[in-house]
Amino acid sequence: MGAVRPVVVLPGRVNGKYIIERLSSEFMFVLGGLGIVVMDRNHARSLASFGISATVIAYIMSMLFIRIKIPAYLR
């Protein structure tokens, strides 16, 4: 019997999702939206840097999810 490897993201199937994949992608969308709201509402330097970093992290992670799901996306 071979070793069992846990899989979080279901690669190659756009409509097929696991629960953890759905929750983590929803969290990235919420993080990106929260970053934009924080950048819009606050003028403090520390909060603006949090907003920028949250938006950038959410974008990078969302693109990572898309590239796992669709390997030839934007290439």
Residue pairs with C-beta under 8 A, 6 or more apart in sequence:
7 18
8 18
8 20
8 21
8 24
9 18
9 21
9 65
9 68
9 69
10 16
10 17
10 18
10 21
10 69
11 68
11 69
11 71
12 69
12 70
12 71
13 69
14 69
14 70
21 65
24 61
24 65
25 62
25 65
28 57
28 58
28 61
28 62
28 65
29 58
29 62
31 54
31 57
31 58
32 54
32 55
32 58
32 59
32 62
34 51
34 54
35 50
35 51
35 52
35 53
35 54
35 55
35 56
35 58
36 51
36 55
37 51
38 47
38 48
38 50
38 51
38 54
39 48
39 51
39 52
39 55
40 51
42 48
42 51
66 73
67 73
